[in-house]
Amino acid sequence: MGIPEENIYIGDNGDCIILSADGMSIGEPVTAGAVMVDGLGVGDVGSIVLRDRRHLSEDGLVIVAVTVDGRRGTVLAGPELVTRGFVYVRESEKLLEEACAQVREVLSRTTAADLRDFSALKTNIREAVSAFLYRKTRRSPMILPILMVV
């Protein structure tokens, strides 16, 4: 277009370009980039929240609920699986029953004393169900174990 190269500046996001009658200069950079708006909050959505939302939107959620007797360390009810955004339950009853069997297997290998270590038990359930579902579906839904103690 005939403009001399020394009169051209291609800025990046955050660059501050100061234009005046005397010409153009570069000022101090400013914070710039994507700003997440979530409900009433602006910019307060963290990267972990965004990662979880992306994971949920791509692969869905499987909740594994088990009720445990806190004194005896025995399973009272469950496991029960609830899914959202993963599979259509009516067409996948066999898959979900096999996933329940995986949870039962983890629970059967767990002693009464270990049954009270909820953090380790949740991790074992999450890993077993996640590995099983990935083998069967090649998808990795978010697994949320819930242990209810009575």
C-alpha positions, 0 to 999 in steps of 0.5 A: 500500500506504499506505507514505509515499513518504519511507520507500521506496527503490528501489535500483540494482545496487551500491547499499548500503542500511543498515538499523538500528533507527534507520531506513534509510540509503544507504552507499557503493556496491559493485561489482556486475553480471554476473560471468562464470564460465569453467572455474576462473576467475571474472570473468577473461573479457574483453570481447574474448573474449566478443565473439569467442565471440558471433561464433563462436556466431552465424556460425561459423569458416572456417580458410584454410590455405596452405603457403608456401616461405619461401625462394622465396616460392612457394605449396607447398600449398593453399589448403584451407578448414575450416569449423566452425559455418558451413555443412554442407560436403557441401551447400556444396562449390561455395561453398567451392570458389569461396571457395578460388578467391578465395584463389588470386586473392589469392595470384596477385596477390601477388609473391614478396617480398609473400608473405613479408609474412605479416601483410598477406597474412593481411589480404588473404586474410581480407578477400577471403574475408569479402567473398565469403562475405558476398555469397553467404550474408549471414553473416560467419564469423570468418576465420582464415588460417593460413600455414605456412612451410617 
